[in-house]
Amino acid sequence: ITDLARRDEAARKGFETARTALREAAPREGEGLVVDVARPSDIQVFRDGRRFYVGAPPFEAKWKRFRSVQAQIAADLPPSGGEAVDLRFPNQVIIR
């Protein structure tokens, strides 16, 4: 990941987004954070048992958008609900 992140700005920014997510709220014990930068134009993050489709930049704005509705999502879905969060579309957070 480190070599790819150095060569590709999108991959580096995607990795930084994942680090931001980790700093904001540490994963529960036994759960981790995985960043898939294999396709830098379609970054994916796996966290807390969920897949986050982040896509291409701007990463920080997409993560902030999710955080702004995260409490509502948690209230509306059972703990096991919503296996994927899609942040690739402008001004939307899609739960699948």
N, C-alpha and C positions, 0 to 999 in steps of 0.2 A: 504494500500500500504506500509506503513512504516514497519509493522511486516514482510510482505513478503520480502521486500527489505533487512531487517536485516538477514533473514534466507537464502536467495538465492543470491549468488554473481552476477549471470546473471541479475536478476531482479534489483539489486542495480545499476549495471553498466548501464542498460537500462534507469533507472530513471535519472542517472547522465547525460546521453546523451541528454535526453529531457531537462534537466536544462541547458545544454550547448546551445542547440538550442534556448531556450527561451532567454538566455543572449545575443546571437549573434544578434538577431533581434526580438524585442518584437512583439507578434501578434497584428494585427490590432484591434482597439477598437471593443469590442463586440465579439471578437474571442478569444478562449483560447487554452490551451495546455492540452491534455489528453494523459496519458501514460498507455497502456494496458500491464501489466506484468503478466497476468493470466497464460500465458505459457512462462516462462523465456527463453526458447530456441527460441521463436518467438515473440520478443518484437515488439509492434506496437505503433506508435506515431500519434496522430491526431493533426494537426496544420494548421491554415490558410485554413480550409475547405478541407484539403487533408489528406489522410491516408498514412503514411510512414511505409512500411514493413521493419523493421530493422533486424529482425532475431536474431541470436546469435552474440556474440563478434567476432571481434573487433568493437565496436560501434563507437568510435571516428573516426576511419579511414573511415568508411562508411559515416558518416555525412560530413566529409571533402570532400569526393568524390562528394557528392551531391552539396555541396557549390561551388565546383570548376566548375560545369556546370550549376548552378542555373540561371545565367544571360542568358545563351544560351537557356535554357528551356523557360524562361520568354519571350524571343524574338521570339521563334518559335511557341509558343502556345498562343491562346487567353486566356484572364484572367480566363475564366471558364474551360479551357482545362486541362486535366490531373488530374483526381480525386485521383489517387494513384501513389505513387513513391515507387518502389521496389528496395531496396538496399541489398537484400539477396544474390545476385550472385556476385562472385569475379570480381572486376574491371568493374562493370556495374552499370548504373542508368537506370532503366526501368520505363517509364511513361505509365500509362494505362488510 
